[in-house]
Amino acid sequence: MTPVDTRSKSQQAYQWVKERIALQEFTPGYRLVLGSIAGELDMSVVPVREAIRQLEAEGLVTFERNVGARVSMIDDSQYRFSMQSLSILEGAATALAARRLTADDVRRAREVNELMIRTLDHFDPRSFTGLNQQFHSILFAPCANPRMLELVDAEWARLGHLRDSTFSFVPGRAAESVREHENILQLIEAGAPLGEIEKVARRHRSATLDAYMIHEHPDESLGLPAF
């Protein structure tokens, strides 16, 4: 005999959503559509809304006007520190690799950036982030310092565990990002001083963190000096 679930519908919805967040089926930035969840659980929207409010009170869900409910960032402080570390490491690796990049490398990077531009009209944060990583990997891959590359790869991997895509939280940042990509490519093609390439590449990465902080924590700062 199948046991009867004595929990209220809002409790059932709460547990169902919470489990999927824990299993990362609903990743950070994932939009929680109340009607879809209600249909999945065969209940009305009312208990689902109550469950979402409880998850919001626990910090697992955030609610934004005109957007709705979405899964909150996981381990927010660690994300901030990784992003700042990556801005410094990736900026340096890009500068160290600049003189070793071939015309074919630059062409491939520009093709990836052009693909990123084409995806803006039908924006998918996860796909955009994958292309973004591919773009930057092309630029810093020729870096002759293997330890630097290990550190960059480690921070990229750490970010992958901390969030699905920053662009889920600040989608408007995507258009700015691809414009900055082209600026970096033009500096590399022009043989700009390595210090300038490093600075622009570093600021490009830190600008994404700035956009996230302004959006999610307008009254807070990273607590570390800006460069």
Sequence and secondary structure as in RCSB ss.txt:
>XXXX:A:sequence
MTPVDTRSKSQQAYQWVKERIALQEFTPGYRLVLGSIAGELDMSVVPVREAIRQLEAEGLVTFERNVGARVSMID
DSQYRFSMQSLSILEGAATALAARRLTADDVRRAREVNELMIRTLDHFDPRSFTGLNQQFHSILFAPCANPRMLE
LVDAEWARLGHLRDSTFSFVPGRAAESVREHENILQLIEAGAPLGEIEKVARRHRSATLDAYMIHEHPDESLGLP
AF
>XXXX:A:secstr
      S HHHHHHHHHHHHHHTTSS TT EE HHHHHHHHTS HHHHHHHHHHHHHTTSEEEETTTEEEE  SS
HHHHHHHHHHHHHHHHHHHHHHHTT  HHHHHHHHHHHHHHHHHGGG  HHHHHHHHHHHHHHHHTT S HHHHH
HHHHHHHHHHHH S GGGT TTHHHHHHHHHHHHHHHHHTT  HHHHHHHHHHHHHHHHHHHHHHH TT   SS 
  
